[in-house]
Amino acid sequence: MAWIFLAIGAAAFQTLRFMLQKMLSMGTLSAGGATLARFLYSAPFVCLLAAGYVWFRGQGLAEFGPRFWPYALTGGLAQILATWCVVAIFASRNFAVGITFKKTEVMLTALVGFVVLGDTVTLGALGAIALGLLGVLVLSDMPEGAGGLLARAMNRAAGLGVLSGVLFAVSAVSYRGATLEVVSDDAFMQAVLTLACVTVSQTVGLSAWLMFKEPGEIGRVARAWRRAVWMGLTGLGGSLGWFTAFAMMNAAYVFAVGQVEVIFSILASVLFFGEKITRREGLAMLFITASVIALVALA
């Protein structure tokens, strides 16, 4: 059951990282710049960690299966786009709500995992996932409560949240596929090598994009290093937790347990950003929390 603790730890680190990412995106950096900072300031640390662990094990670099790079690069691109969506959500709704919209990933990961890797979940787990979906539907209402069903389902925050969920689901399943392509019986070895390859490719790819689309933004990312380096370290902690858990368990279950991030985000929203949670939003988060508890019991 080590994967459960890894998922909870990853959720805690991820909440810290999104807190920092929100602060950086509020005037300091663009959404793209804040997304790059998350990868740029993780890459050196994860590469050093991977090299150090390979040396410590003394078994040489593990071999990669033929599908490693397709899985790794697909997951990396999907994560970049998903992270961009989450940063954009912060401009529409408050911190805790933005993170909760993102948690559509857990409902979608089960479907993507079945289609891509053949991973299955039990009927009981599907029921728990449906409970989480109910929470997201409740949350998708607009703050002012205006408009009918179509308006509630089609608002900008809901669209960005669902899109980020789809993309995070694709990235999670792809990362699980990539870790399983690392020829090793050491879950941490599989995780750290995959994470190093993915993070470097994300840094290079997104830097090239920003040089073309947002001239000068990379310089602003570099000047924001005092705060951004902490975002990189918290992102590294979260990613290591996710990747190691993916090597051990179906990605849908890992992300389901990771929904405790909603609770962490509420605490961050109230304590650090001075934001208020409405009754409707609290009810939605209650449904999602119940979904997580049920999934842990059924795993």
Secondary structure, 3 states (H helix, E strand, C coil): CHHHHHHHHHHHHHHHHHHHHHHHHCCCCCHHHHHHHHHHCCHHHHHHHHHHHHHHHCCCCCCECCCHHHHHHHHHHHHHHHHHHHHHHCCCCCHHHHHHHHCCHHHHHHHHHHHHHCCCCCHHHHHHHHHHHHHHHHHCCCCCCCCCHHHHHCCHHHHHHHHHHHHHHHHHHHHHHHHHCECCCCHHHHHHHHHHHHHHHHHHHHHHHHHHHCCCHHHHHHHCHHHHHHHHHHHHHHHHHHHHHHHHCCHHHHHHHHHHHHHHHHHHHHHCCCCCCCHHHHHHHHHHHHHHHHHHHHC
